[in-house]
Structures are given as C-alpha cells and as structure tokens.
Amino acid sequence: MTDTATPRQRFAGRTVIVFGAGSSGEGWSNGKAAAVAYAREGAAVACIDLNAAAAEETAGIIASEGGKAEAITADVTDTASVTRAVEAATARLGAIDVLHNNVGVTHMGGPAELSERDFEASVALNLGSVYRTCKAVLPGMAERRTGVIINISSIASIRWTGYPYFAYCATKAAVNQATVAIAMQYARQGIRANCVVPGAVDTPLIYKQIAGQYASTAEMVEKRAAMIPMGWMGNAWDIANAALFLASDEARFITGVCLPVDGGQSCQMVAPA
C-alpha cells in the first residue's frame, strides 16, 4: 500500500490506537502513515500525539476519506496522561484491538558526550512509552483474551548505523526484547506482540534529528540512500505495510518477531562512511 493504493478491509470492526500518530513536519511520518493505513483497512483509529494539531491533522485525513478517527493528546512520558488517552479512546471507539507504538527520539552523543538529562529523556520516551502504553492497554486485552501490540524500533537497535546516538541504540534494543517478553508472557492469553525494525527511511523526522550530521540536506539524502543495498531509502508506507501485516489475522501465527524493513541494510557488515 502507498498513500493512494486501494486497501483491503483486514481491520473492519476493530479499534486501533496509534501513539505517535502525528508528523513532525510536512509529509508522511511512520505513525501518520500507519494510522491512515489502519483506517483505510476499516479500523476505527485513535490518533494519539503530544502535538494536538498533528493528531488532528491525521484524524482529519482519515475523516476526509470516510473513516472513523479520534484525535487525542497525550504525553507518553507520563503514566496518567497515557491512561487518560487510552480511557478516552476506549470510551469513544470501543475496546482496543491493536496498540501501535511509534514514538521515538534521537539524542546525539556517546556516553561521554551525552548529558544525563538527555539520556534519561531517551529512556523515558523510547522505552518508557512502550511500558506505559502496554500498562494501560494490556489488562483489557488480557481480559478479552485477544489483542495485538506493534512496536516500532530501529535498525540502530541491532547494527551500527554510523550515527553517534548511544541512548537511541540502547533504548531501541530494549524495545526489541521488551516486545519478545510481552509476546511470551501473554501468548496463552491470546495476545501477540511484534516489532518492526526500520532501516534508513525518508520521513520528516530525519530532517530535524539527523540532518545536522551532514554538510547539507542533499548530502544526507544521498548518503542515507548509499547505506541501503537496494540504493534508495524506504518511506513511511513501507513501515506501515509491515506493521499492518503483523497486526492482521494473516500473521496470527507470528509473535515475538523483530522484523527488519530496511532494503537489506541489516545484512551488510558496516555502514558506508
């Protein structure tokens, strides 16, 4: 599926809650694309974001296409805020069938350069968001004995990408194993958990968080494309497509998987300089 493809209806009658459903800039972020993709396949979607306008924009796109969506503001570093968002989504759209975690931030620097404040912020957001959203959603799923959790990680969790972001690597690696832990603990309760591991993708976020590592934006785009064996960066729809498959009944026998979606990037030994 791209932003114009004709979808199936794999999520008809289901409620999906997407944390990080907004975009940090013009274009399609991973979370924004996922929220719209779920809706196009029949889901009622709770679009959660810290930025109210970004959440409203995604919900508005869904509504303009005839879908059902609610925009809700939440801070994933605050348990009470996450709990309120889940309660609001459930009240407006029904019991949560799919939890999709898309929140993430990069703070540049190795242990020597990274401030303790930024390190703790990375942990609170990248890993803590998964803890808090699962804490709010899992009890209901366990009670109904059904549900799916999709976490979005990064190739930085399993490979050196050339970027000096120690905290991001560590926290996304933790997300991978947290996904496995959830999948195993709740497997007998009808709950699946899987993780998408994106490689270098072209989203609005890279222009804010990665561009400073290069002499120019053009150089960043060129060098990130060179990292990929296929020769080009993926986009938000590539990540959304993988997430939707893993969340769908087509993947009913798949749980505890961390799936690279990276054009072969994780298969090579080193990232090009």
C-alpha positions, -999 to +999 in steps of 0.1 A: +000+000+000+011+036-008-007+067+000-030+061-030-033+023-031-067+005-028-068-013+006-085-045+018-106-044+050-084-065+073-093-043+103-130-038+098-148-036+131-116-032+151-102-003+171-065+007+168-047+031+190-016+047+175+008+066+198+029+090+178+002+094+150+012+129+141+041+141+119+069+164+130+068+182+097+052+182+062+048+148+047+042+113+060+057+102+092+057+065+101+030+070+127+008+092+105+010+067+076+002+038+099-028+055+114-042+063+079-034+028+066-052+011+095-083+033+088-082+026+051-085-011+061-116-005+081-103+003+116-115+030+139-083+048+149-074+068+179-047+092+168-025+100+198+002+126+198+018+152+221+011+178+194-026+183+193-025+199+158-006+169+144-030+145+159-060+165+145-043+166+111-040+128+109-076+123+122-088+148+097-072+129+068-090+097+080-123+115+083-120+131+049-117+096+034-148+084+052-130+067+080-136+070+118-109+086+139-104+105+172-076+129+179-063+127+214-034+145+231-011+126+254+024+127+268+039+092+267+064+100+294+035+105+319+016+074+330-015+093+340-016+111+306-013+077+288-040+062+309-064+090+302-058+087+265-065+050+265-096+055+285-108+083+261-101+061+231-119+032+246-149+053+255-152+069+220-142+040+198-145+008+218-121-018+233-086-016+219-078-044+195-044-031+183-018-010+201+007+006+178+037+023+194+055+047+171+071+072+195+109+078+194+136+104+197+173+106+190+198+124+212+232+126+196+263+116+216+281+087+231+282+082+269+310+107+273+292+135+254+256+128+262+241+147+291+224+127+318+193+147+312+192+137+275+200+100+284+171+099+308+148+116+284+156+089+258+148+061+282+116+078+293+103+083+258+117+055+237+114+027+262+091+042+288+064+048+262+061+011+255+059+004+292+032+029+299+010+022+269+012-016+274+004-010+311-027+008+301-038-015+273-028-050+283-053-056+311-082-051+288-067-073+261-059-100+287-095-098+300-109-103+264-081-128+256-073-111+223-051-082+211-020-072+191+008-049+200+031-035+174+062-016+184+084+004+160+121+001+167+151+009+146+179-008+128+201+011+153+189-015+178+208-043+161+235-026+139+259+003+140+245+028+116+273+054+118+253+078+139+266+086+174+234+081+194+242+057+222+209+063+240+188+057+209+206+024+202+203+012+237+166+021+242+155+007+208+174-025+216+154-027+248+122-022+229+131-053+208+135-075+238+105-059+256+084-070+226+097-106+229+090-105+267+054-093+262+048-118+234+059-148+255+042-137+287+009-131+271+009-157+243-015-181+261-039-152+267-044-146+230-022-116+227+005-112+201+034-087+201+057-080+172+083-053+164+091-035+131+127-025+127+130+002+101+163+009+083+170+043+067+137+057+057+128+092+044+104+108+068+100+144+081+118+135+114+152+129+098+153+164+086+151+176+122+171+150+141+196+136+116+203+164+091+228+180+115+252+151+110+258+161+073+271+192+055+237+196+037+203+181+034+212+169-001+243+151+013+222+134+040+197+121+014+225+109-008+245+092+019+215+076+036+204+061+002+240+048-002+236+029+031+209+007+015+219-023-007+189-015-028+202+020-034+173+040-020+156+049+013+123+034+022+093+056+032+066+056+059+043+034+038+069+006+037+069+006+076+031+009+077+026-020+054+048-043+075+030-032+107-004-038+092+006-073+082+020-082+116-012-067+133-035-086+109-050-121+112-027-130+083+001-130+109-020-149+135+009-175+140+036-148+143+046-134+176+078-122+193+093-112+159+115-082+153+112-077+115+138-056+097+122-034+070+154-020+056+162-028+020+188-052+031+207-027+053+209-051+083+225-078+061+257-059+055+287-057+079+292-019+081+275+013+072+292+033+044+311+063+057 
